[in-house]
Each structure stands twice: as structure tokens, then as C-alpha cells.
Amino acid sequence: MPNLLAAEPSAYLQSAAHQPVHWHPWGDAAFDTARTLDKPILLDIGAVWCHWCHVMDGESYEDPDIAKLLNEEFVCIKVDRDERPDVDARYQRAVQALTGQGGWPLTAFLDPQGEVFFGGTYFPPEPNPFGRPGFASVLRQVARLYREQRDKVAQNAAAIRQHVTEALNEAKHGTLAPRLLEDAANHMARLFDIRYGGFGTAPKFPHPAACEFLLARWHDTREDWIRDVVEKTLTAMARGGIRDHVGGGFHRYAVDERWIVPHFEKMAYDNAELLHAYLSGYAALGTPLFKEVAQGIVDWVLAVLADRERVAFYTSQDADTGFGDDGDYWTWTPEEARAALSEREFAVAARVFDIQDAGEMHHNPKKNVLWWRQSPAGDDEWPILKDALRKLEAARGQRPAPAVDTTAYVTWNALLASAFLHAGAVLDRPECNGLALKVLERIWSESWNESRGMGHVLGRPEPRGLLDDNVHAAAALLDAYEATGDDQWLRRAVAIMHYCGRAHWDDQGGGGGGGGFFDIARDRGGPAYLATPAKPVQDSPTPSGNGVAALVLARLWALTDDAEWRRLLDRQLESFAGAAAELSLYGATLLRAIDWALNPVTRIEVAGPRGAGAACAMHLAALQAYRPRKVVVRKTADRPAATVCVGTTCSLPIATPEALRDLLR
């Protein structure tokens, strides 16, 4: 008999509807049941794309004995972290306080009021050699603890609650000063992996916002080391197995420091932010590889994530095709590659992509992750390699493909629409602009409500009231305004930020001195930790709501010259400036906004007739040019003319695209 998840709209929750665990969706009813029965709560938070979530589902939640134990001793709640990022953010902090790490699946044990007293991430069904206890024994110990040691449970819950309350407010007042940017860049330099590119060690995640921040620093300072960090990182990721060399786009992260073996899920948000980073890298540095990578991301999104009929972007593509799989769709044995290629093509592909009898995958040592070990030996081998990649893509297309989550989240649709507008300009691909503008029009018509803000999922009234949906939509609408010159996009962005001021802004003077935006609207709340206010500014995993809000305020000020936007920007940034340098890599979006506040903005104004002609060409040149802190204003006039202002210094009007490109250089 299906549990209570069968009627839920989430693909992740529906995938657990057949399990013998008596799952409840998140909500007051589940907590009421726990209080009535006086049972502790098992909270499982995961996602449809999450490999280890599927593993734990298959090993434990589908096991009748473990399900019996859970149903007898606990009230069980399952949450989709993509559907409820507000719930996930709070319980991640609680488990991090206990164990020092978070992630998915998140396994938390709560009292009936929703307070965490124990938790972890993935638990194997039986104890394993790495020191992880078996799940069944954990469940018995936790149930016994709750029954027999209520004082200890309450003590644990109170200590964790205090930590969560403090950790959720990331506001830390400070003074804006150029030293903040310098200190943050130097801190990123200390984290830079000189040998393999990127930041930190294994597991290694892309940090596209940090690359964008450092690229702007290099443009301003021309310090060689900064360019080296950006170039080496973007190049290493482009050559690693984290990039899908066959189908385009990027997997979520690499398990090794060399970027070779990825976790194979492919996320809309990662690819949106990486598309921006590679487009900026190409526009600033002219590296052909970066353009090729950006083209590949666009092609993958159009092929896999874009629903042109409904006009939306999907969420993710799974790593695996089922329980027990580990990236088999994405990897190759030498025999599989040989079967798809001619002898000559295999020889070239094997040398370039390191296809060996001994591959990289532990579950099947013959399986190879394709990564760029070396370039083709000569000019004659490049066309052979291209043919080989086309044939490998065709062969892979015959395999059962990992599922795609077709949910259309407003946040991630806005992120991809923004990136596609950027790609439409830099790659000169008008189809990207067309799709992005249609998506943004749908977001506005279906998800926006003047009094309640943005919804979270296109076509659904609930949930809503999340800061991220509002500010990411506002940022993408400003991109649409710059790309088209149509004032309606600007007016819509302004309406969203006025709503955020009413519903999310901390004007009470509490929680770190006031200022900053709460992650959920003040009238939303909910059970358990949702009543705790949060002002996040870390980029995890998407650009932070408060960082994006600051960037939107900076751009509104630059586009409109309205001093009120500048006043709000300064208040916003001062609310978090005390944390900026120490956050460094994880506060790169905030740092980019501080950069806007401290350094001159480039404002390019293009006037002239609509349609093909000099004004249109100058508008495209303005959008294509790399300048940090750039806004583009398109106006209608009889004669084509463009001016460029940097700070308070403006050029004379110019009338040709060539002259504008020269001036911007």
C-alpha cells in the first residue's frame, strides 16, 4: 500500500511512495502525529539526483526489517531539498553542529517539536570498515535514548538549537573598504591548488562565482597571479572528467583533486553559473577552449533540460539509471568504445581521453571516465577526434539514460535564463535569447504575485515566500532589460525588490543590528526550525540570496541613478561586510557586490533605431564586451550613437560598432 508520499508533486518523494516506511511529507500533520504518539521523528532530506540518497533508499528504506523498526519507533518525514531549500538549510546546520559535516542524504532525529538531538548523513545498513555504524543499530540506540534519557535528549536539542539560531544569521556588520576585496582575493589564493587548479582538495567543487570575482580583480589590477588562478581553474575543469566531453555540460563535482572522477549528476544551477564563468573567461581572455566549453553547456541544456513546448528549464539529470549503478551511462570500457569507433578513431580517442584496460571506476575497474589527458598528435587527428566524439554520443544515446527531473523551479529557471542571455550575446546565438525571454515571461505571468512575491515552482501556487526565487528572478529580469532595452523588464525587477523590502528586509534592528534579507518572508514561517529567522550569505550551493540581492541593488542604482537604491545597497553590504573576507571563497557573490559598491561602474548607453543597423550592432558589441561592473542601456532614437561612462568620466558619442569595441578595449 503506498504511503503518504504518493500524492506529492515532488519526483523525489514520489520515488519513495512504494517503500514500506510510513513516510509523511513535511508539514504540521506529521509533527502533530509525533506529539500525539510521543515518538521521535526521523527526518530524511534528499533529492532525486542524489546518488547516495538512492543508495540509502535501496539499502535501508526498502528493507522490510528496517521499515518495521522505523514504523514502530519513529514518525518518518521525507523532504525534497530542491522543493524545500528553507527546511534543508536549517537542518543541515543542525547536523553540521553535531558531526562537522552535512550533505545528502541528511538523516536527522528530532523530538516531536522538531528540535534535532542526533543526526548524520548516509548510514550503511551494516557497520562498515570506515567507521560508519549500521543504520539498524543507530535506530535502536536513538529510540532507546529518546525513551530512557529524555533529559539528555532535551540537553542535546537545546545546545543544537542555540548553535542553529546563531549560525543561521550570517549578518556581521562591518565597514566597506578596498582592503576587504584584497584580503578575500589573497585568502582564495591560499586555497588555490597550484598543481591541478581549483580550490582546496578532494572532493573538489567548481566555484564559478569566485572565478568571476577574481577575473574582475585581474581586469582592475592586471596582477598575473590572479589571471593564472582563473585560467588554470577553468582549463583544468574543462579538461577533467567533471566535464562531459561527449554530451556537453558539467557534472556536479569531482571526488578527486585532479577533476577526473565526478559525481555524475548534472545540475541546472551548476551549469548556469559555469556558463557565465566560461563566457566571461572567453570575453576577457579570448581563450578558444572557454568558448568551446560554453557552446557545449548551451547544447546540453537545449538537448536535455530545455522544454521548448512548455517554455521552461528542467532541474537536473541523475547520475545513475537505478540502484546499484554508478555512472555506467557516462563511462566506457575499451570494448564499448571500440564497438562504436573505427580502429583509427579508437586509437586517437584512447590517447586523448586515456581509455585504458584499467579505468577509474571502483565498481567496474574496466570503466573509464573520459578526461583530456593530451591533445591530438597533429592537425590531421582533430577531425578524427570530432568524428569519434559524434559516434560515442550516438552510441551513448542507445543506452538507458539517467532520469531528468522535469520540475521547473523559478530560481534555477532564472539562473539559466540569465546565463542564456549572456550566451546569446557572447556566442551570438539568438535562439538563446529567444528561449530565455520566453521563460522569464512565463515566470512573471505564472509565478509572480504582487502581495506574496514569487512562487518556487512554475505552475504551482505553493510553496512560495523564498528570497532566492525573488532575487534571482529580479537579476534575470535586469539581464533581459539590458539585452532588449524594453522598460517592462526593469519595472518588473523594481517591483520584486520593493516586495523583498516589504517581506524579507530586517528592519527591526535585531539579529546583528538590522539590515539584510531573511531567507523566507516574515509571514511564512512554519513548524520547528522554520520559525527561526535566517539571513544567509554563503554561496551553498547556489549564489546566496543576500549576495544576489546586493548585486541587484547595485545594478538598479547604476541603471537608474536613483540614490535610494544606493542607500539600500550600502545598508545591505554593511550588514555583511564583517564576514566578507573570512567567507572568501564561500562569499564570492557578496564580494562581487562589494566590488560594485567600491569601484567605478561602466555604463554603456546605445541609442538609435530598432532593427538591423549600426545601433543594433553597437548594442551587441556592448553586451559582448567584458568589463566588470558593466550595465548596458538601449534607447530608441533617430540616429545611432553610443557613449561609455566609467564612474563619472564619459566619452564623446561614437557611431560605429568598431569604434565602440576599440573604446571598450
C-alpha positions in Angstrom: 0.0 0.0 0.0 1.5 3.4 -0.9 2.5 5.7 1.9 1.5 9.4 2.1 4.1 10.5 -0.5 2.1 9.1 -3.5 0.1 12.3 -3.9 3.1 14.7 -3.5 4.2 16.6 -6.6 8.0 16.0 -6.0 9.6 13.4 -8.2 11.9 12.5 -5.2 9.0 11.9 -2.8 7.0 10.0 -5.4 10.1 7.7 -5.9 9.7 6.6 -2.3 5.9 6.2 -2.4 6.2 2.4 -2.7 8.6 2.0 0.2 7.3 0.1 3.3 8.3 3.1 5.5 5.2 5.0 6.6 6.5 8.3 5.2 4.9 11.7 5.9 5.5 14.8 3.8 6.8 17.8 5.7 4.0 19.7 7.5 2.1 20.3 10.7 0.3 17.0 10.4 3.5 15.0 10.8 4.5 16.9 13.9 1.0 16.6 15.4 1.3 12.8 14.9 4.7 12.7 16.6 3.3 14.7 19.6 0.2 12.6 19.9 2.2 9.3 19.8 5.1 10.8 21.7 7.6 9.4 19.2 10.8 10.9 17.9 11.0 11.9 14.2 13.3 10.6 11.6 13.8 13.4 9.0 15.3 12.3 5.7 16.3 15.1 3.3 17.5 14.2 -0.2 17.0 14.8 -3.9 16.1 12.9 -7.0 19.6 13.5 -8.5 21.5 12.4 -5.3 23.4 9.1 -5.8 23.8 8.3 -2.1 20.1 9.1 -1.4 19.2 6.3 -3.9 21.8 4.0 -2.3 20.3 4.6 1.2 16.8 4.2 -0.2 17.7 0.8 -1.8 19.7 -0.5 1.1 17.6 0.6 4.1 14.3 2.3 3.4 13.2 -0.5 1.1 14.3 -3.2 3.6 11.2 -4.6 5.4 13.0 -5.2 8.7 14.4 -1.6 8.9 11.0 -0.3 7.8 9.3 -2.2 10.6 11.7 -0.7 13.1 11.2 2.8 11.8 7.4 2.4 11.7 7.3 1.1 15.3 9.7 3.6 16.9 9.5 6.8 14.8 7.4 9.2 12.8 9.2 9.4 9.5 9.3 12.6 7.3 10.9 12.8 3.9 11.8 16.1 2.3 13.0 17.0 -1.2 15.7 19.6 -0.7 15.0 21.2 -4.1 11.4 21.7 -3.2 12.1 22.9 0.4 15.5 24.6 0.5 14.4 26.5 3.6 13.9 23.3 5.5 17.2 21.8 4.2 19.2 24.9 5.1 18.2 24.8 8.7 18.6 21.1 9.3 21.9 21.0 7.5 23.2 23.5 10.1 22.0 21.3 12.9 23.7 18.2 11.6 26.8 20.1 10.9 26.9 21.2 14.5 26.8 17.6 15.6 29.1 15.9 13.1 31.1 18.7 11.4 29.7 18.0 8.0 26.4 18.0 6.1 25.3 16.8 2.7 22.7 14.5 1.3 21.1 12.3 2.3 20.6 14.2 5.5 19.5 12.0 8.3 18.3 13.9 11.4 16.5 12.7 14.5 14.1 15.2 16.1 11.9 15.5 19.1 8.2 16.0 18.4 8.7 19.8 18.4 11.2 19.5 15.5 14.3 20.0 17.6 17.4 18.0 16.4 19.1 15.8 19.1 21.1 13.4 16.8 21.9 13.0 13.1 24.3 12.3 10.3 24.2 11.8 6.5 24.5 8.4 4.8 24.3 5.4 7.1 25.1 2.0 5.6 22.7 -0.9 6.5 25.6 -2.7 8.4 28.7 -1.3 10.1 31.4 -0.6 7.5 35.2 -0.6 7.7 35.2 3.3 7.5 33.7 3.5 11.0 30.1 4.3 10.0 27.7 2.4 12.3 25.0 0.3 10.8 21.6 2.0 10.3 19.5 -0.5 12.3 21.8 -0.2 15.3 21.7 3.6 15.1 17.8 3.5 15.0 17.7 1.2 18.1 20.1 3.4 20.0 18.3 6.6 19.1 14.9 5.1 20.0 16.3 3.9 23.4 17.9 7.3 24.0 14.5 9.0 23.4 12.6 6.6 25.7 15.1 6.4 28.6 17.1 9.6 28.6 14.7 12.5 27.9 17.0 14.9 29.9 19.9 14.1 27.6 17.7 14.5 24.5 16.5 17.8 25.8 20.0 18.9 26.6 21.3 18.0 23.1 18.4 19.6 21.4 18.9 22.9 23.4 22.6 23.0 22.6 22.0 22.3 18.9 19.1 24.9 18.7 21.4 27.6 20.1 24.0 26.8 17.5 21.5 26.8 14.7 20.0 30.1 15.8 23.4 31.7 15.8 24.6 30.1 12.6 21.5 30.9 10.5 22.1 34.7 11.0 25.2 35.3 8.8 25.0 39.0 9.1 28.1 40.6 10.6 28.3 44.3 10.4 31.4 46.0 9.0 32.8 48.9 7.0 33.2 48.8 3.3 36.8 49.3 2.3 39.0 48.2 -0.6 41.0 46.0 1.8 38.1 43.6 2.0 38.5 42.7 -1.7 42.2 42.4 -1.4 42.1 40.2 1.7 39.5 37.9 0.2 41.5 37.5 -3.1 44.6 36.7 -1.0 42.6 34.1 1.0 41.4 32.5 -2.2 45.0 32.4 -3.4 45.9 30.4 -0.3 43.2 27.9 -1.1 44.2 27.6 -4.8 45.5 24.2 -5.9 48.7 25.2 -7.9 49.1 21.8 -9.3 45.6 20.9 -10.5 43.7 24.1 -10.5 40.6 24.8 -8.5 40.4 25.4 -4.7 41.0 23.0 -1.8 41.5 19.3 -2.2 39.2 16.3 -2.8 36.3 16.3 -3.1 36.6 19.3 -5.4 33.7 21.6 -6.4 33.6 24.3 -9.0 33.5 27.8 -7.6 32.3 29.8 -10.6 31.4 32.9 -8.5 35.0 33.0 -7.2 36.3 32.8 -10.7 34.1 35.7 -11.7 35.2 37.8 -8.7 38.9 37.1 -9.4 38.5 37.8 -13.2 37.2 41.2 -12.2 40.2 41.7 -9.8 42.6 40.8 -12.6 40.9 43.2 -15.0 41.4 46.0 -12.5 44.8 45.2 -11.2 46.4 43.2 -14.1 48.2 41.1 -11.5 49.5 38.0 -13.3 48.9 35.6 -10.5 45.1 36.3 -10.5 44.8 35.6 -14.2 46.8 32.3 -13.6 44.3 31.2 -10.9 41.3 31.8 -13.1 42.8 30.4 -16.3 44.3 27.3 -14.7 41.0 26.6 -12.9 38.7 27.0 -15.9 41.2 25.0 -18.1 41.6 22.2 -15.6 37.8 21.7 -15.2 37.4 21.9 -19.0 39.9 19.0 -19.4 38.8 17.0 -16.5 36.2 14.2 -16.3 33.9 16.6 -14.4 33.1 18.0 -17.9 31.0 15.7 -20.1 33.2 15.7 -23.2 30.7 13.6 -25.2 27.4 15.5 -24.5 28.5 18.9 -23.1 27.9 20.4 -19.7 29.4 19.6 -16.3 28.8 17.0 -13.5 28.3 18.3 -10.0 31.8 17.8 -8.5 34.9 15.6 -8.7 35.7 13.1 -6.0 39.5 13.6 -6.6 41.7 16.6 -6.7 42.6 16.2 -10.4 39.0 16.7 -11.5 38.9 13.3 -13.2 36.2 11.2 -11.5 33.0 13.1 -11.0 29.8 12.5 -9.1 27.8 12.2 -12.3 24.6 14.1 -11.6 24.3 17.3 -13.7 22.5 20.3 -12.2 20.8 23.2 -13.8 22.3 25.7 -11.3 25.9 24.4 -11.7 25.8 24.6 -15.5 24.1 28.1 -15.4 26.9 29.5 -13.2 29.7 27.7 -15.1 28.2 29.0 -18.4 28.6 32.6 -17.0 32.1 31.9 -15.9 33.3 30.4 -19.2 31.6 33.2 -21.2 33.3 35.8 -19.0 36.6 34.0 -19.3 36.3 33.9 -23.1 35.2 37.5 -23.4 38.0 38.7 -21.1 40.9 36.4 -22.2 39.9 35.2 -25.7 40.7 31.6 -24.9 39.1 29.4 -27.6 38.7 26.4 -25.2 36.4 28.6 -23.0 34.2 29.3 -25.9 34.0 25.7 -26.9 33.1 24.7 -23.3 30.3 27.4 -23.2 28.9 26.1 -26.5 28.8 22.6 -25.1 26.9 23.7 -22.0 24.3 25.5 -24.1 24.0 22.5 -26.4 23.5 20.1 -23.5 20.9 22.4 -21.8 19.0 22.7 -25.1 19.1 18.9 -25.6 18.3 17.7 -22.1 17.0 20.4 -19.8 15.0 22.7 -22.1 11.3 22.2 -22.6 10.5 24.4 -25.5 6.9 23.4 -25.6 6.1 24.4 -22.0 8.8 27.0 -22.1 10.9 26.0 -19.0 14.2 24.6 -17.9 14.3 21.3 -16.1 16.2 20.8 -12.8 18.7 18.0 -13.1 19.8 14.8 -14.7 20.5 11.8 -12.4 23.9 10.3 -12.0 22.6 6.7 -12.4 19.9 4.7 -14.1 19.0 2.7 -11.0 20.0 1.3 -7.6 23.5 -0.4 -7.9 24.5 1.7 -10.9 27.5 4.0 -10.6 27.8 6.2 -13.6 27.7 3.4 -16.2 25.8 5.6 -18.7 28.6 8.2 -18.7 31.7 5.8 -18.7 33.3 3.4 -21.2 35.1 0.1 -21.2 37.7 -0.2 -24.0 35.4 -2.8 -25.6 32.4 -0.4 -25.6 34.5 2.4 -27.2 36.0 0.1 -29.8 32.5 -1.1 -30.8 31.4 2.4 -31.6 34.6 3.6 -33.4 36.9 2.7 -36.2 40.3 1.4 -35.3 41.9 4.8 -36.2 39.2 6.7 -34.3 39.7 4.5 -31.2 43.5 5.0 -31.3 43.1 8.8 -31.3 40.3 8.8 -28.7 42.1 6.4 -26.4 45.2 8.5 -26.4 43.4 11.8 -25.9 40.9 10.6 -23.3 43.0 8.0 -21.5 40.9 5.0 -22.4 42.7 2.0 -20.8 42.1 -1.6 -19.8 42.3 -0.3 -16.2 39.8 2.5 -15.8 38.8 4.8 -12.9 35.6 3.3 -11.6 35.9 1.1 -8.5 32.7 -0.9 -9.0 33.9 -1.9 -12.5 37.6 -1.4 -13.0 37.3 -1.5 -16.8 35.1 1.5 -16.9 36.8 4.7 -18.0 35.9 8.3 -17.3 36.7 10.4 -20.4 39.2 13.1 -19.5 41.5 15.1 -21.7 44.9 13.6 -21.0 46.7 15.1 -24.0 45.8 16.9 -27.3 45.7 15.1 -30.6 49.2 14.5 -32.1 48.8 16.6 -35.2 46.3 18.7 -37.2 45.1 15.6 -39.1 43.9 14.0 -35.8 41.5 16.8 -34.8 38.8 15.9 -37.3 39.2 12.2 -36.4 38.6 13.1 -32.8 35.5 15.1 -33.6 34.1 12.1 -35.6 34.9 9.8 -32.7 33.0 12.1 -30.2 30.0 12.2 -32.5 30.0 8.4 -32.7 30.4 8.0 -29.0 27.5 10.3 -28.4 25.4 8.3 -30.8 26.4 5.1 -29.1 25.7 6.5 -25.6 22.3 7.6 -26.9 21.4 3.9 -27.3 21.9 3.3 -23.6 19.1 3.7 -21.0 19.6 7.4 -20.0 19.5 8.6 -16.4 16.2 10.3 -15.5 15.7 14.0 -15.8 13.8 15.8 -13.1 11.3 17.9 -15.1 10.3 20.2 -12.2 10.7 23.8 -13.2 12.0 25.8 -10.2 11.8 29.5 -10.5 15.3 30.1 -9.0 17.0 27.8 -11.4 14.9 28.8 -14.4 16.0 32.4 -13.7 19.6 31.3 -13.4 19.6 29.5 -16.7 17.7 32.4 -18.4 20.3 34.8 -17.2 23.1 32.6 -18.5 21.3 32.1 -21.8 21.0 35.8 -22.3 24.8 36.1 -21.6 25.4 33.3 -24.1 23.1 34.8 -26.7 25.4 37.8 -26.8 28.9 36.4 -26.3 28.3 33.4 -28.6 25.9 35.3 -30.9 23.2 32.7 -30.6 19.9 34.5 -30.9 17.9 31.3 -30.1 19.3 31.5 -26.5 17.9 35.0 -26.1 14.5 33.9 -27.5 14.1 31.0 -25.1 15.4 32.9 -22.1 12.9 35.8 -22.7 10.0 33.4 -23.0 11.0 31.6 -19.8 11.2 34.9 -18.0 7.8 36.0 -19.4 6.3 32.7 -18.1 7.9 33.2 -14.7 6.4 36.6 -14.5 2.9 35.6 -15.7 2.6 32.4 -13.7 4.7 32.8 -10.5 4.6 36.5 -9.6 2.0 37.8 -7.1 2.3 41.5 -6.0 1.4 40.8 -2.4 3.0 37.4 -2.0 6.1 37.5 -4.2 7.4 34.8 -6.4 6.4 31.1 -6.3 9.0 28.4 -6.1 7.8 26.1 -8.9 6.4 27.3 -12.2 2.7 26.4 -12.4 2.3 25.8 -8.6 0.9 28.2 -6.1 2.9 26.7 -3.2 5.5 26.8 -1.8 6.4 30.5 -2.1 7.9 33.3 0.0 11.6 32.3 -0.6 14.1 35.1 -1.0 16.1 33.1 -3.6 13.2 32.9 -6.1 12.6 36.6 -5.9 16.2 38.0 -6.2 17.3 35.5 -8.8 14.2 36.4 -10.9 15.0 40.1 -10.4 18.6 39.6 -11.5 17.5 37.8 -14.7 14.9 40.5 -15.4 17.6 43.1 -15.3 19.6 40.9 -17.8 16.5 40.9 -20.0 16.3 44.7 -19.8 19.9 45.1 -20.8 19.5 42.6 -23.6 16.4 44.2 -25.1 16.1 47.8 -23.9 12.4 47.1 -23.1 11.5 49.0 -19.9 8.9 46.4 -18.8 11.7 44.1 -17.6 13.2 46.9 -15.5 9.8 47.8 -14.0 9.3 44.1 -13.0 12.7 43.9 -11.3 11.9 47.0 -9.4 8.5 45.6 -8.3 10.2 42.4 -7.0 12.8 44.4 -5.0 10.1 46.6 -3.5 8.3 43.3 -2.4 11.6 42.0 -0.9 11.9 45.2 1.1 8.4 44.7 2.5 8.5 41.0 3.1 12.2 40.0 3.7 14.1 43.0 4.9 15.2 43.0 8.5 14.1 46.5 9.7 13.7 45.6 13.3 17.2 46.4 14.4 17.7 42.9 15.8 19.7 39.9 14.6 23.1 41.5 14.2 21.9 45.1 14.1 19.3 45.1 11.4 19.7 45.1 7.7 19.9 42.2 5.3 17.2 40.0 3.9 15.6 37.0 5.6 15.6 33.8 3.5 11.8 33.4 3.9 9.1 36.0 4.0 8.2 37.1 7.6 4.6 35.9 7.2 5.5 32.4 6.1 7.2 30.6 9.0 6.2 27.0 9.7 6.8 24.2 12.2 10.0 23.5 14.1 13.2 25.4 12.9 11.2 27.3 10.2 10.3 29.7 12.9 13.9 30.6 13.3 15.0 33.6 11.1 17.9 33.1 8.7 20.0 35.7 6.8 22.3 33.5 4.7 25.1 35.0 2.7 27.2 31.9 1.9 27.1 30.5 -1.7 25.9 27.0 -0.9 25.3 25.5 -3.4 23.8 28.4 -5.4 24.7 32.1 -5.2 23.4 33.4 -1.9 20.1 35.3 -1.7 21.7 38.2 0.1 24.7 38.3 -2.2 22.4 38.3 -5.3 20.1 40.9 -3.7 23.1 43.2 -3.2 24.1 42.7 -6.9 20.6 43.6 -8.0 20.6 46.7 -5.8 24.0 47.8 -7.3 22.7 47.3 -10.8 19.5 49.1 -10.1 21.5 52.1 -8.8 23.8 52.0 -11.9 20.8 51.7 -14.3 18.5 54.3 -12.8 20.8 56.8 -10.9 18.2 56.6 -8.1 20.1 57.4 -4.8 17.6 55.3 -2.8 19.0 52.1 -4.4 22.5 53.2 -3.5 21.4 53.8 0.1 19.8 50.3 0.3 23.0 48.8 -1.3 25.2 50.4 1.3 23.0 49.2 4.2 22.9 45.7 2.7 26.6 45.4 2.3 27.5 46.9 5.7 25.2 44.3 7.3 27.5 41.5 6.0 30.9 43.3 5.4 32.3 42.0 8.7 32.1 38.4 7.3 33.2 39.1 3.7 36.9 38.4 3.9 36.6 35.3 6.1 33.9 33.8 3.9 36.2 34.4 0.9 35.5 31.5 -1.5 32.1 30.9 0.0 31.0 34.5 -0.1 32.1 35.3 -3.6 28.7 36.7 -4.7 28.7 39.1 -1.8 32.3 40.1 -2.7 31.3 40.8 -6.3 28.6 43.2 -4.9 31.1 44.9 -2.7 33.3 45.3 -5.8 30.4 47.1 -7.4 30.0 49.4 -4.5 33.7 50.4 -4.2 34.9 50.6 -7.8 33.7 52.5 -10.9 30.8 51.2 -12.9 31.0 51.1 -16.7 27.7 52.4 -18.2 27.3 51.9 -21.9 24.4 53.7 -23.5 23.4 52.9 -27.0 20.8 54.9 -28.9 19.4 54.5 -32.4 16.7 52.9 -34.5 15.4 49.4 -33.7 16.2 46.6 -36.1 19.3 45.7 -38.0 21.8 48.5 -38.4 24.7 50.3 -36.6 22.8 50.8 -33.3 21.9 47.1 -33.1 25.5 46.1 -33.8 26.7 48.5 -31.2 24.2 47.1 -28.7 25.6 43.6 -29.4 29.2 44.8 -29.0 28.3 46.4 -25.7 26.8 43.1 -24.4 29.7 41.0 -25.7 32.5 43.1 -24.2 34.0 42.1 -20.9 34.0 44.8 -18.3 33.5 44.1 -14.6 30.6 46.2 -13.1 29.0 46.8 -16.5 25.5 48.0 -17.3 24.1 48.4 -20.9 21.2 50.8 -21.6 19.5 50.7 -25.0 17.4 53.6 -26.1 15.4 54.4 -29.3 16.5 57.4 -31.3 16.7 58.6 -34.9 20.5 58.3 -35.3 22.9 55.7 -33.9 25.2 56.8 -31.1 26.9 55.3 -28.1 28.6 56.7 -25.1 30.7 55.0 -22.4 30.9 56.3 -18.9 33.4 54.8 -16.4 32.5 56.2 -13.0 31.9 60.0 -13.6 34.0 60.2 -16.8 32.2 59.9 -20.1 33.3 59.5 -23.7 32.2 61.6 -26.6 29.4 59.9 -28.7 30.5 57.4 -31.2 28.6 55.9 -34.1 30.1 52.6 -35.2 30.5 49.2 -33.6 34.2 49.2 -34.5 34.7 52.5 -32.6 32.8 51.2 -29.6 34.8 47.9 -29.5 38.1 49.9 -29.7 36.9 52.3 -26.9 35.9 49.4 -24.6 39.2 47.7 -25.2 
